[in-house]
Amino acid sequence: MPASETAAQAAATAAAVTTHYRICPLCEACCGLEVRTQGEQVISIRGASDDVFSSGFICPKGVSLKDLHEDPDRLRQPLIKRNGRFEPASWDEAFEEIERRLLPILQTHGPDAVATTIGNPAAHKISLMAYFPRLARALGTRNLFSASTLDQMPKQLSAGLMFGHWLSVPVPDLPRSDLLIILGGNPMVSNGSMWTVPDYRGKARAMRERGGRIVVIDPRRTETAQAADEHLPIQPGGDIYLLLGMVHTLFDEQLIQLRHLQAHLKGLDELRTAVAPYSPERMAAGCGIAAATQRRLARELAGTDRAALYGRIGTCTQRFGTLNSWLVDVLNILTGHLDREGGAMFPKAAAFAPNTTGKPGIGKGISVGRRVSRVSQAPEVFGELPIICLAEEIETPGAGQVRALISIASNPVLSAPNSPRIDKALASLDFMVSLDIYLNETTRHADVILPGLSPLEDLHFDMVFPQLSWRNHARFSGPVLEKRVGQAEEWETLIRLAALIEGKDWRGDVDALDEAAVRADVARQAGDQADAVMQALSCLRGPERLIDLALRSGPYGDRFGLRPDGLTLNRVRNAAGGIDLGALQPRIPELLRTPSGKIELAPPALLADLRHVDAALAASAPTAPTTPVTLTLIGRRDMRSGNSWMHNLPVLAKGPQRCTLLVHPDDAQRLNLQDGGQALLSTATGQLRATVNISADMMPGVVSLPHGWGHDLAGIRLGVAAERPGVNLNSLLSDTVRDPLSGNAVLSGVSVQLQAVQAVPTAQTA
């Protein structure tokens, strides 16, 4: 044995190779993985061929779980900032510091003085997703913020208004479709977004091989567009005009075919009246798509027996994001493709789906605006405020000023608009706690950082994504590797934080605290059967107990023995690759949770917002050329770059530079830009220099930068990411512009001035 080989390495070498099943937690595809270990060393990761949902598919992110687990920058014990420097601390020391500094802020200034932010990774961690609500309830603050208002809130709001719940989101039934129109989405890279569809590429290829057709509408000829039958460039922000033109065409040309939905609709006449002014001929100028093409698309959608329109992040991150999301579903409804095989259908998740519980076909619907933000009076949506309001809530003095922050798997310094302002605001807080595995651009402002587990040390069950999946299923995966001795799981950390805030003994038995909360929930649901239910769950703890409760109570569950062949956690755990619950099936009217028991085609708030479309159309008229030249900026996504922390993983960071500015050749020529050269981008919010990549895939007049870069700030510990930091798109974007209905930030279709760096005087480039 070489002298340099450690005892741990020697033990691993001598150990047998073990194969583990793991669900990937790094993006919405949720692929099943086969992880091979020898001792505590990961020796390979590949797609699990027997996974009932992903059937062996894997992307580079799945392989990167090894890098993430082994990353020397990943935090493995709490940190406390003392005299401006982070020092390792014990868990008790960390909680004592939180108790010493957070409780006086709450006692003196009240619950609204503490805000929370929660990021996308939480959706892939049941410990965070299931237990964060307990922390939020303990705080009682109105200042709850998440990444949802940077991404998907318009879709959730429109779904809630139309169907009665925030996650009743229809998804394309791709395996049985003959026509798929994709607007503002790139599933070839994302493997779905608000649509969980691993191996979109393979499914799309199979669709086309059997005669199906795919049309992509996007300002960039995306990876998805390159593999489609047709690509139509659209003016960024012009989706509302295209969608209105198509809906108008359906009424104008009498193409409406409601089929089985006819008895389940409310508001058809109001909708017809509302869209009457928006003919394709009038809308063409706003979207850049000819009226004849708009009408052709509407006819093709209506005339294809099995078809769906899918709109995603590009449709959401605009001023009319909620209207866009609504009109996508309206088009599927009016053409008879909603809730029908080959169209847009509703998954039926095995657990945690509110549209499978309670009385079917009717419900309370959703509420918005139950409170408003203090400074901008932005309404609450789905329990939270727009994250673009965070900085002003910290900066603005007065009653309710945010003085402390608890951030959870969240990096708004890179992910939210006007990020330099957020950066400065976080530095001014009296106290900040972060639950995170990295010392990054946001957590560097924390006074205490509490780390979580490596994904390979944690169990996994998706709470959200089965509600958005291309096929119904149930899957569970346990930890692959043992966690470090003394390392707290995230759910335990959140329970202790909630107990601390509520004045309880956070040093006490965490299982007792958890059981008391679960028992209270079960008592509300099960009534006099609560004791029997708790007894049936007594052998489990933490998230496993919640999963078993949700599965057994769910639409496929065993109902605690009443349905012996139903699902339980034990049955799902023991099924290699999960349990296939079948293709999507029609769910109307059973799925509906609206007070009317109908699909609401014309929600009043959406019809009211339509009044602003005319003014926006007039404002979109071409203006005189400017110097420097004004173009339109959009974002983009890369397969290897789902979240900012992925830039620190070697297997994902290798290869060509990905944080580049895509520019059409015609724009590059007139601006004297060189491929690989530098360009200066400027807005009223900020400016930055970016490396130019000349690409004919861009629409002329439109440029593109990816999201989540800018790893060049002092105080971070992201060694790999810092080698190629990239630039922060969000430093250019305003934090005062949002979709007023959903609160979603406007991240796309932003005007930006562009010029070659060599043409800029030295004083301006310093």
C-alpha positions in Angstrom: 0.0 0.0 0.0 1.5 3.4 -0.9 2.5 5.5 2.2 0.3 8.3 1.0 -2.9 6.2 1.0 -5.0 7.1 4.1 -6.7 4.6 6.3 -10.1 5.7 4.9 -8.9 5.0 1.4 -7.5 1.7 2.4 -10.8 0.7 4.0 -12.7 1.8 0.9 -10.5 -0.2 -1.3 -11.1 -3.3 0.8 -14.8 -2.8 1.0 -17.3 -4.3 -1.3 -19.0 -2.3 -4.1 -22.6 -1.4 -3.2 -25.2 -0.1 -5.6 -27.8 2.4 -4.4 -30.9 3.9 -5.9 -31.2 7.7 -5.7 -33.6 10.3 -7.1 -31.6 13.2 -8.4 -32.5 16.5 -6.5 -30.7 18.9 -8.8 -33.5 19.9 -11.3 -37.1 19.4 -12.1 -36.4 16.2 -14.2 -36.0 14.2 -10.9 -34.2 11.4 -12.7 -33.5 8.0 -11.0 -29.8 7.4 -10.5 -27.7 4.3 -9.8 -24.9 5.3 -7.4 -22.1 2.8 -6.8 -20.0 3.2 -3.7 -17.1 1.4 -2.2 -17.0 2.1 1.5 -17.7 5.9 1.8 -16.3 6.6 -1.7 -18.6 7.2 -4.7 -17.1 5.4 -7.6 -19.8 5.9 -10.3 -23.2 7.5 -11.0 -25.4 6.6 -13.9 -29.0 6.6 -14.9 -31.1 3.9 -13.2 -32.5 1.8 -16.1 -35.3 0.3 -13.9 -36.6 3.7 -12.8 -40.3 3.8 -13.7 -40.2 7.5 -14.4 -36.9 8.4 -16.1 -35.9 4.9 -17.6 -32.2 5.3 -17.3 -31.9 8.9 -18.5 -29.3 11.1 -16.9 -27.8 14.6 -17.6 -24.5 16.0 -16.4 -26.1 17.4 -13.2 -26.8 13.8 -11.9 -23.1 12.9 -12.2 -22.1 16.0 -10.4 -23.6 14.7 -7.1 -20.2 13.1 -6.4 -18.5 16.5 -6.9 -21.1 18.2 -4.6 -20.6 15.6 -1.9 -16.8 15.8 -2.0 -16.6 19.6 -2.6 -14.1 21.0 -0.1 -16.0 24.3 -0.1 -19.2 22.7 1.0 -19.9 23.6 4.7 -20.0 20.7 7.1 -20.4 22.5 10.4 -21.9 25.8 11.6 -20.1 29.1 11.2 -20.4 32.2 13.4 -19.1 35.5 12.2 -16.9 37.1 14.9 -15.1 40.4 14.3 -15.9 40.1 10.6 -14.5 36.6 10.1 -16.3 33.3 10.0 -15.2 30.8 12.6 -16.3 27.1 13.0 -18.7 26.6 15.9 -20.8 23.8 17.5 -24.5 23.5 16.9 -25.2 24.7 20.5 -23.0 27.7 20.0 -24.7 28.6 16.8 -28.2 28.4 18.3 -27.0 30.3 21.4 -25.9 33.1 19.1 -29.2 33.1 17.3 -31.1 33.2 20.6 -28.9 36.0 21.9 -29.3 38.2 18.9 -32.5 37.3 17.1 -34.9 37.2 20.0 -34.3 40.8 21.1 -35.2 42.0 17.6 -38.5 40.1 17.6 -39.3 41.3 21.1 -38.5 44.9 20.4 -39.7 45.4 16.8 -42.3 42.6 16.3 -42.5 39.7 13.9 -42.4 41.8 10.7 -38.9 42.9 11.6 -37.7 39.4 10.5 -37.9 38.3 6.9 -37.3 35.0 5.2 -36.1 34.1 1.8 -36.2 30.5 0.4 -34.6 29.4 -2.8 -35.2 26.8 -5.6 -33.1 24.0 -4.0 -35.7 23.8 -1.2 -38.2 22.3 -3.7 -35.9 19.3 -4.0 -35.5 18.8 -0.2 -38.5 17.5 1.7 -36.8 18.5 5.0 -37.0 22.1 3.9 -40.2 22.0 1.9 -42.3 20.2 4.5 -40.8 22.0 7.6 -40.3 25.6 6.5 -44.0 26.3 7.0 -43.5 25.6 10.7 -40.8 28.2 10.9 -43.0 30.7 9.0 -45.9 30.1 11.4 -43.6 30.5 14.4 -42.3 33.9 13.1 -45.7 35.2 12.1 -44.0 37.7 9.7 -45.6 39.0 6.5 -42.2 39.3 5.0 -41.9 35.9 3.3 -40.0 35.9 0.0 -39.0 33.1 -2.4 -37.6 32.4 -5.8 -41.1 31.8 -7.0 -41.5 35.5 -7.9 -38.5 35.2 -10.1 -39.8 32.3 -12.1 -43.2 30.7 -11.9 -45.7 32.7 -9.8 -47.7 33.9 -12.8 -48.4 30.3 -13.8 -49.4 29.4 -10.2 -51.7 32.4 -9.9 -53.5 31.8 -13.2 -53.9 28.1 -12.4 -55.3 29.0 -9.0 -57.8 31.4 -10.4 -58.9 29.1 -13.1 -58.9 25.7 -11.4 -58.9 26.5 -7.7 -55.4 25.5 -6.6 -51.9 26.9 -7.1 -50.5 23.6 -8.3 -53.3 22.5 -10.6 -51.1 23.1 -13.6 -51.8 21.2 -16.8 -48.8 19.7 -18.6 -48.4 18.4 -22.2 -49.2 14.7 -22.6 -46.2 14.5 -25.0 -46.2 10.7 -25.6 -49.7 10.8 -27.1 -49.6 14.3 -28.8 -49.4 15.0 -32.5 -48.7 18.7 -32.2 -46.8 20.6 -29.5 -46.4 24.4 -29.6 -43.7 25.6 -27.2 -43.7 29.3 -26.2 -40.9 30.7 -24.2 -39.7 27.3 -23.0 -36.6 25.2 -23.6 -37.3 21.7 -22.3 -34.3 20.3 -24.3 -32.1 22.0 -21.7 -34.4 22.1 -18.6 -36.1 18.7 -19.2 -39.2 20.5 -18.4 -40.1 23.5 -16.2 -43.4 23.4 -14.4 -43.5 20.2 -16.4 -41.4 17.3 -15.1 -40.3 15.4 -18.2 -36.9 13.7 -18.1 -35.4 13.0 -21.5 -37.5 15.5 -23.3 -35.2 15.0 -26.3 -36.0 11.3 -26.6 -39.7 11.8 -26.1 -39.8 14.6 -28.7 -37.8 12.4 -31.2 -40.3 9.6 -30.7 -43.2 12.0 -31.3 -41.7 13.3 -34.5 -40.9 9.8 -35.7 -44.5 8.8 -35.5 -45.5 11.9 -37.5 -46.0 14.5 -34.7 -44.9 18.1 -35.1 -43.2 20.6 -32.8 -43.2 24.3 -33.2 -41.1 26.6 -31.0 -41.7 30.3 -30.5 -38.8 32.1 -29.0 -36.5 35.1 -29.6 -33.6 32.7 -29.7 -33.3 29.5 -31.8 -32.9 27.5 -28.6 -31.7 23.9 -28.3 -35.4 22.9 -28.4 -36.0 25.0 -31.5 -33.0 23.4 -33.3 -34.7 20.0 -32.9 -38.2 21.2 -33.8 -40.1 21.3 -37.1 -40.5 25.1 -37.0 -39.0 28.0 -35.2 -40.8 31.4 -35.1 -38.8 34.3 -33.6 -41.0 36.5 -31.4 -40.3 40.0 -30.1 -39.3 39.7 -26.4 -42.3 40.6 -24.2 -44.6 40.2 -27.2 -46.2 36.9 -26.0 -49.4 38.7 -24.8 -50.1 40.0 -28.3 -49.5 36.6 -30.0 -51.7 34.8 -27.5 -54.5 37.4 -27.8 -54.3 37.2 -31.6 -54.7 33.4 -31.5 -57.6 33.5 -29.0 -59.3 36.1 -31.2 -58.9 33.9 -34.2 -60.6 31.0 -32.6 -63.7 33.1 -31.9 -63.5 35.1 -35.2 -63.2 31.9 -37.4 -65.6 29.9 -35.3 -63.0 27.3 -34.4 -64.1 26.8 -30.8 -64.6 23.1 -29.8 -65.2 22.7 -26.1 -65.9 18.9 -26.2 -66.2 17.4 -22.8 -65.4 20.7 -21.0 -68.5 22.5 -22.2 -70.5 21.7 -19.0 -67.6 22.7 -16.8 -66.9 26.2 -18.0 -67.8 29.6 -16.6 -67.2 32.9 -18.3 -67.1 32.0 -22.0 -69.2 35.0 -23.1 -67.1 37.4 -21.0 -64.0 36.0 -22.5 -65.3 36.4 -26.0 -66.1 40.1 -25.4 -62.8 40.7 -23.7 -60.6 39.5 -26.6 -62.7 41.0 -29.4 -60.5 44.1 -29.8 -57.3 42.1 -30.2 -57.2 40.8 -33.8 -54.0 39.3 -35.1 -53.8 42.1 -37.6 -53.6 44.6 -34.7 -51.3 42.4 -32.6 -48.7 41.7 -35.2 -46.7 44.8 -34.5 -46.3 44.0 -30.9 -45.1 40.4 -31.3 -43.3 40.6 -34.6 -45.3 37.6 -35.9 -47.4 38.2 -39.0 -51.2 38.1 -38.6 -51.4 35.3 -41.2 -49.0 33.2 -39.1 -50.9 33.8 -35.9 -54.1 32.7 -37.6 -52.3 29.6 -39.0 -51.1 28.6 -35.5 -54.6 28.9 -34.1 -56.0 26.8 -36.9 -53.4 24.2 -36.6 -53.9 24.0 -32.8 -57.7 23.7 -33.3 -57.5 21.4 -36.3 -55.1 18.8 -34.8 -56.9 16.1 -32.9 -54.2 15.7 -30.2 -52.3 18.9 -29.5 -51.1 21.2 -26.7 -49.7 24.6 -26.2 -47.0 24.9 -23.5 -45.7 28.2 -22.2 -42.9 28.5 -19.7 -40.4 30.9 -18.1 -40.2 33.2 -21.0 -43.9 33.8 -20.7 -43.8 34.4 -17.0 -40.9 36.8 -16.6 -42.7 39.7 -18.3 -45.1 42.5 -17.4 -48.1 40.4 -18.5 -46.8 37.1 -17.1 -50.1 36.1 -15.5 -52.2 37.0 -18.5 -49.8 35.0 -20.7 -50.2 32.0 -18.4 -53.9 32.3 -18.4 -54.2 32.6 -22.2 -52.0 29.5 -22.7 -54.6 27.5 -20.8 -57.5 29.3 -22.5 -56.2 28.3 -25.9 -55.9 24.6 -24.8 -59.5 24.8 -23.4 -61.0 26.5 -26.5 -59.5 24.0 -28.9 -60.7 21.1 -26.8 -57.2 19.9 -25.8 -57.3 20.5 -22.0 -57.8 17.4 -19.9 -57.7 15.2 -23.0 -55.2 12.5 -24.1 -52.4 14.0 -26.2 -53.3 17.5 -25.0 -52.6 19.4 -21.7 -53.5 17.1 -18.8 -53.4 17.2 -15.0 -51.1 14.8 -13.1 -52.5 12.9 -10.1 -49.8 12.8 -7.5 -49.6 10.1 -4.9 -49.0 12.4 -2.0 -49.1 16.1 -0.9 -51.4 17.2 -3.7 -54.3 19.4 -2.4 -56.3 18.8 -5.6 -56.7 15.1 -4.5 -58.0 15.8 -1.0 -61.3 17.1 0.3 -64.5 17.2 -1.6 -63.8 16.7 -5.3 -65.0 19.2 -7.9 -65.5 22.2 -5.6 -63.6 24.1 -3.0 -62.6 27.5 -1.5 -60.4 28.5 -4.4 -57.5 30.8 -3.7 -57.1 34.1 -2.0 -54.6 36.9 -2.8 -53.8 40.3 -1.3 -54.5 39.2 2.3 -51.7 41.6 3.2 -49.5 44.0 1.4 -45.8 44.9 1.5 -45.1 47.9 3.8 -43.3 50.1 1.3 -44.7 49.4 -2.2 -48.1 48.0 -1.1 -47.4 44.9 -3.3 -50.1 42.3 -2.6 -49.4 38.9 -1.1 -49.7 36.0 -3.5 -49.5 32.4 -2.4 -48.5 33.5 1.1 -45.5 35.6 0.0 -44.5 39.0 -1.2 -42.4 39.8 -4.4 -38.7 39.3 -3.7 -38.0 42.5 -5.6 -39.5 44.3 -2.5 -36.9 42.8 -0.2 -34.2 45.6 -0.4 -36.7 48.4 0.1 -38.2 46.7 3.2 -34.7 46.5 4.7 -33.7 50.1 3.7 -36.8 52.0 4.6 -37.1 53.1 8.3 -40.3 52.9 10.2 -42.6 50.4 12.0 -42.2 47.0 10.5 -38.7 47.7 8.9 -36.9 44.4 8.2 -33.9 44.2 10.6 -33.1 40.5 10.4 -33.2 37.8 7.8 -33.3 34.0 7.7 -32.2 32.8 4.3 -32.8 29.2 3.3 -31.0 27.7 0.3 -31.3 31.2 -1.3 -28.9 33.5 -3.1 -30.8 36.7 -4.1 -27.6 38.6 -4.4 -27.1 36.8 -7.7 -30.7 35.7 -8.5 -32.8 38.8 -8.0 -33.0 42.1 -10.0 -30.8 45.1 -8.9 -28.6 42.7 -7.0 -26.1 45.4 -5.9 -28.9 47.0 -4.0 -29.8 43.7 -2.3 -26.1 43.2 -1.5 -25.9 46.6 0.2 -29.2 46.1 2.0 -28.1 42.7 3.4 -24.9 44.3 4.7 -27.0 46.7 6.8 -29.1 44.1 8.6 -28.8 43.9 12.4 -28.7 40.1 12.2 -28.8 37.3 9.6 -29.0 33.5 9.7 -28.5 31.3 6.7 -29.3 27.6 6.2 -27.0 26.8 3.3 -24.2 24.4 2.3 -22.1 27.2 0.8 -20.5 30.5 1.9 -21.8 32.3 -1.2 -22.6 35.8 -2.4 -25.6 36.0 0.0 -24.6 33.9 3.0 -21.4 35.9 3.3 -23.6 38.6 5.0 -24.9 36.1 7.6 -23.9 36.2 11.2 -24.6 32.4 11.6 -24.6 29.8 8.8 -26.2 26.4 9.6 -25.2 23.8 7.0 -27.4 21.0 5.7 -26.6 17.5 4.4 -25.1 16.5 1.2 -27.8 15.1 -1.0 -26.1 11.7 -0.8 -26.5 11.7 2.9 -30.2 12.5 2.8 -33.4 10.7 1.9 -35.5 11.9 -1.0 -39.2 12.1 -1.9 -40.4 14.8 -4.3 -43.3 16.8 -2.8 -43.9 19.1 -5.7 -42.8 17.6 -9.0 -45.2 14.6 -9.1 -47.9 17.2 -9.3 -46.3 18.4 -12.6 -45.0 15.1 -14.0 -45.5 13.7 -17.5 -46.6 10.4 -15.9 -48.0 9.4 -12.5 -45.6 7.6 -10.2 -44.4 7.2 -6.6 -40.7 7.0 -5.8 -38.5 7.2 -2.6 -34.8 6.9 -2.1 -32.9 6.7 1.2 -29.5 8.0 2.0 -26.6 6.6 0.0 -23.9 7.6 2.6 -23.9 8.0 6.4 -24.0 11.6 7.6 -21.3 12.9 9.8 -21.6 12.3 13.5 -23.4 15.3 15.1 -24.6 16.8 11.8 -28.2 18.0 12.0 -30.7 17.3 9.3 -32.5 20.4 7.9 -35.9 19.4 9.3 -34.3 19.2 12.8 -32.7 22.6 12.3 -36.0 24.2 11.3 -37.9 22.6 14.2 -35.3 23.9 16.7 -35.4 27.4 15.1 -39.2 27.4 15.4 -39.0 26.3 19.0 -36.5 29.0 19.8 -38.7 31.7 18.3 -41.8 30.4 20.1 -39.9 30.5 23.4 -39.7 26.7 23.8 -36.7 24.7 24.8 -34.8 24.3 21.5 -32.3 22.1 23.3 -35.0 19.6 24.0 -36.0 16.4 22.3 -36.5 17.3 18.6 -38.6 14.2 18.0 -41.0 15.2 20.8 -41.4 18.7 19.2 -42.0 17.1 15.8 -44.5 14.6 17.1 -46.5 17.2 18.9 -46.8 19.2 15.6 -47.8 16.1 13.6 -50.3 15.0 16.2 -52.0 18.4 16.0 -52.2 18.2 12.2 -53.5 14.6 12.3 -56.1 15.6 14.9 -57.5 18.3 12.6 -57.7 15.8 9.7 -58.6 12.5 11.3 -60.7 13.5 14.3 -61.4 10.6 16.6 -59.2 8.4 14.5 -56.1 10.5 15.2 -54.7 8.1 17.9 -55.0 5.1 15.6 -53.3 7.0 12.8 -50.5 8.2 15.1 -50.0 4.6 16.3 -49.7 3.4 12.7 -47.0 6.0 12.1 -45.1 5.5 15.4 -42.2 3.6 13.9 -41.2 6.5 11.8 -39.8 10.0 12.4 -39.3 13.3 10.7 -40.0 13.4 6.9 -40.5 9.7 6.6 -43.5 9.9 8.9 -45.0 12.8 6.8 -44.4 10.8 3.6 -46.1 7.7 5.0 -49.0 9.8 6.2 -49.4 11.6 2.9 -49.1 8.4 0.8 -51.5 6.4 2.9 -54.0 9.3 2.9 -53.6 10.0 -0.8 -55.5 8.9 -3.9 -53.6 5.6 -4.2 -53.1 5.0 -0.5 -54.0 2.1 1.7 -56.2 4.3 3.9 -54.5 2.7 6.9 -55.7 -0.7 6.1 -59.0 0.1 4.5 -57.5 -0.5 1.0 -54.9 -3.3 1.6 -53.3 -3.0 -1.9 -52.8 0.7 -1.6 -49.6 2.7 -1.2 -47.5 3.0 1.9 -44.0 4.3 2.4 -42.8 0.8 3.0 -44.3 -0.4 -0.3 -42.8 2.5 -2.3 -39.4 2.1 -0.5 -39.2 -1.6 -1.4 -40.1 -1.1 -5.1 -36.9 -1.0 -7.2 -37.1 2.1 -9.3 -40.4 3.2 -7.8 -44.1 2.4 -8.7 -45.6 3.3 -12.0 -49.1 4.7 -11.5 -49.9 5.0 -15.2 -50.3 7.6 -17.9 -52.2 10.9 -17.2 -56.0 10.5 -17.2 -58.8 13.1 -17.5 -59.5 14.8 -14.2 -62.2 17.4 -14.9 -64.4 18.0 -12.9 -62.9 16.0 -10.0 -59.7 18.1 -9.9 -61.5 21.5 -9.6 -61.4 23.4 -6.3 -63.1 26.6 -7.4 -66.1 27.9 -5.4 -68.3 27.6 -8.6 -67.1 24.1 -9.3 -66.3 25.3 -12.8 -63.2 26.3 -14.8 -63.1 30.0 -14.5 -62.4 31.2 -18.0 -62.7 34.9 -17.2 -61.4 35.8 -13.7 -62.2 39.5 -13.0 -58.7 40.4 -12.0 -57.3 39.1 -15.4 -60.0 40.9 -17.4 -59.1 44.1 -15.6 -55.4 43.8 -16.4 -56.3 43.4 -20.1 -57.1 47.1 -20.1 -53.4 47.8 -19.9 -52.5 45.9 -23.1 -53.5 48.7 -25.4 -51.2 51.2 -23.7 -48.4 48.6 -23.7 -48.9 48.0 -27.4 -48.7 51.7 -28.2 -45.5 52.0 -26.1 -43.9 49.1 -28.0 -43.9 51.0 -31.3 -40.4 51.4 -32.8 -38.4 54.5 -31.8 -35.6 56.4 -33.4 -32.1 54.8 -33.3 -29.9 55.7 -30.4 -26.2 55.8 -29.7 -25.1 53.6 -28.0 -27.4 51.2 -29.8 -30.4 50.0 -27.8 -31.2 46.3 -28.0 -33.5 43.9 -26.0 -32.0 41.7 -23.4 -33.2 38.2 -22.5 -31.8 35.4 -20.3 -31.1 31.8 -21.0 -30.4 28.5 -19.3 -27.7 26.0 -19.7 -27.9 22.2 -19.0 -25.0 22.5 -16.6 -26.1 25.6 -14.8 -29.4 25.2 -13.0 -28.5 27.2 -9.9 -25.6 29.5 -9.1 -23.9 27.0 -6.7 -23.5 24.5 -9.6 -20.8 26.6 -11.0 -18.5 25.3 -8.2 -18.7 21.7 -9.3 -15.8 20.7 -11.6 -17.8 18.2 -13.8 -20.3 21.0 -14.6 -17.8 23.9 -14.7 -15.5 22.3 -17.3 -15.8 23.0 -21.0 -16.3 26.3 -22.8 -17.2 29.6 -21.1 -20.9 29.7 -20.7 -21.5 33.2 -19.3 -21.3 34.9 -22.7 -23.4 37.5 -24.5 -25.1 36.1 -27.5 -25.3 38.6 -30.3 -26.7 38.2 -33.9 -24.1 38.7 -36.6 -25.9 41.7 -38.1 -25.9 43.5 -34.7 -22.2 42.5 -34.1 -21.2 44.0 -37.5 -23.0 47.3 -37.0 -21.5 47.6 -33.5 -18.1 46.5 -34.4 -18.2 43.6 -32.0 -15.8 40.7 -32.3 -16.4 37.1 -31.3 -14.6 36.6 -28.0 -14.3 40.4 -27.6 -15.8 42.6 -24.9 -19.0 44.6 -24.9 -20.4 47.1 -22.5 -24.1 46.7 -21.5 -25.8 49.6 -19.8 -29.3 50.2 -18.3 -30.6 52.8 -15.9 -29.9 50.2 -13.1 -26.2 49.4 -13.9 -23.6 48.3 -16.4 -21.3 45.5 -17.0 -18.8 44.1 -19.5 -19.5 40.7 -21.1 -17.6 38.4 -23.5 -19.3 38.4 -26.9 -20.4 35.2 -28.7 -21.7 35.9 -32.2 -24.6 33.6 -32.9 -27.1 33.4 -35.8 -29.4 31.7 -33.3 -30.3 35.1 -31.9 -33.1 37.2 -33.3 -31.7 40.5 -34.7 -32.0 43.3 -32.1 -32.0 40.8 -29.2 -29.0 39.8 -27.0 -28.9 37.1 -24.3 -27.0 36.6 -21.1 -27.4 33.6 -18.7 -28.7 33.9 -15.2 -26.9 33.2 -11.9 -23.3 34.3 -12.5 -21.0 36.9 -11.0 -18.8 35.0 -8.6 -16.3 37.7 -8.1 -17.4 39.2 -4.8 -15.2 39.4 -1.8 -15.7 36.9 1.1 -17.2 33.9 -0.8 -15.7 30.4 -0.7 -16.5 29.0 -4.1 -13.0 28.2 -5.4 -14.0 26.6 -8.8 -16.7 29.2 -9.5 -14.3 32.1 -8.8 -11.9 30.9 -11.5 -14.5 31.8 -14.2 -16.9 34.1 -12.3 -18.9 35.4 -15.2 -21.0 38.5 -14.9 -24.3 39.1 -13.1 -27.2 39.7 -15.4 -29.3 40.9 -12.5 -27.1 43.9 -11.9 -28.7 45.4 -15.0 -32.3 44.7 -14.2 -34.7 47.0 -12.3 -36.3 45.9 -9.0 -39.2 48.3 -9.5 -40.9 46.5 -12.5 -43.1 43.5 -12.0 -46.2 41.8 -13.1 -48.7 43.6 -10.8 -50.9 40.5 -10.5 -48.4 37.9 -9.4 -45.5 40.1 -8.2 -43.2 38.3 -10.6 -40.1 40.3 -11.6 -39.7 41.4 -15.2 -36.4 39.6 -16.2 -36.9 39.4 -20.0 -37.4 41.9 -22.8 -35.4 44.7 -21.1 -34.0 47.5 -23.1 -30.2 47.7 -22.9 -27.6 49.9 -24.5 -24.7 48.0 -26.1 -21.3 49.1 -27.5 -17.9 47.6 -28.1 -15.5 48.2 -25.2 -12.8 49.5 -27.5 -15.1 52.2 -28.6 -15.7 53.4 -25.0 -13.5 56.2 -23.6 -11.2 55.1 -20.8 -13.0 57.1 -18.1 -16.2 55.1 -18.8 -14.6 51.7 -18.6 -12.8 52.0 -15.3 
